């Protein structure tokens, strides 16, 4: 199967921004990294998994039209979050699994970036103790 | 199609395959036998272990670390590389328990024998306890929390040499400190003349024949090229040892048509399903430096079906383990330098549903449903972990099965009622598993098992299995040394056969 992007970019980026609010400050270079990471991960998955993902993204994009009269990408931030929360807690297991899959890809794309991990203060170094101060945390 | 011959073909180079390769290698040196190890994954150069999460997960794990069960409710993490999963696991090295091995009820398998054999590999792999000054805060706080609660925290012996404390064990040690089969058993085997062929997938096993395909290294991929040219091969072997892991070993034998004569093939899959608990402290702690997995609590394994291990995972794995999204999720991720982590593992049991099958293309499919006992184990382990965090001074805990997920220290009383409130929905918990077991269980007959106590497949005296798929039931500890002990038995039986 071909890349998810750019055809699914609008809905996927909207999902990523809802899942990880900091993603709203990504420029095109950052989004390019996110999409490359996601594409790279998906390319190793069976075709059926890729098809199911595309279908779920279509569902995320168009199902809000029935309740709110707008596609997902046209909803405000609050409504997007509420819609995703509905999917997260949906009574149908298949919908919850679909949400979990899309959420996982959003997190993979964002936290797979070197800049993102630096921003949260993650600084593992192959030099280990030589690179980090040995300050023992106080305990009660 | 290239045709080759050998005396012994070993499929897989992890804890099982690497051990068999080493233990048989003297036959190459002394008797001129040809022994091949056929490994699906690549062999990475030392400088290719960068410690970057996404990059190394793609390079070293099957499906980039995201292999899903058929139900899509659990991720299975297993290695696909020269050294198999021993390249990516944390090096914890425990001996099997007498209670569990007795429960396997396999004639000829005794815990004393397994421990004796495991001790040999412990010595080879420099298994030892890390000194106190190499224990980081993430581990130390676990011990102190346990002590305050009266829980028995024990230290993991680990297989490291000159560990620098990079904390990157699960992405392949960048300092050559972790002593997996890629550092110890495989090099020893190759010195004696065993040939390890990487990027080499075995599609099917026939009567003393293996249908094999070698792939080229794709542009941008890590690892060396295979020793063999890309293409299809037919390998004729006097003896075959399948050590491709608890997912790929039963799948290979099923693809090869052995399901008809072995009704239990693929059955009895167990995994120690696990999830990560995270807590935030007031101050930064040493967590992404130092060995990540130094302590455990197993006193609840028999009574409550869970055990706890310290752990420290990387940003994406951590993010995936936190429930929800948006600001509450972000607030935990932004606290990364202040996070303490515990891994809760459930002691699952073999049952009729959980098994490995293959789809129409021959790809493995793992079917796994969570029993009530497993769900209870995970929930109780999570609650125990939260108590440990608070006893260690954490200000808040993320509890993925609670609503809301955040529990502050002053709300710790919520833990008392939590077990009753929980509606267990595995797809929201980020459950994963790395201790994959069963599928080619040992036993006495072809009706109740796949192999005998030596790993020889029932009715086929030239075909063996030598990995965790041999386990008739979950081991309740990390399986690494037990796999090596069983593989040692298999090698001994083969040496006697070839003598």
Interface residues (C-beta under 8 A of the other chain):
Chain A: X18 X19 X20 X21 X22 X37 X40 X41 X44 X45 X46 X49 X81 X84 X88 X93 X96 X97 X100 X101 X103 X104 X106 X107 X108 X110 X111 X112 X114 X116 X117 X120 X121 X122 X123 X124 X125 X126 X127 X128 X129 X130 X131 X132 X134 X135 X136 X137 X138 X139 X140
Chain B: X49 X51 X52 X53 X54 X58 X63 X64 X66 X68 X71 X72 X73 X133 X134 X137 X140 X141 X144 X163 X164 X165 X166 X167 X168 X174 X175 X281 X283 X284 X285 X286 X288 X289 X290 X314 X315 X316 X319 X320 X324 X325 X326 X327 X329 X330 X333 X334 X336 X337 X363 X392 X393 X425 X427 X428
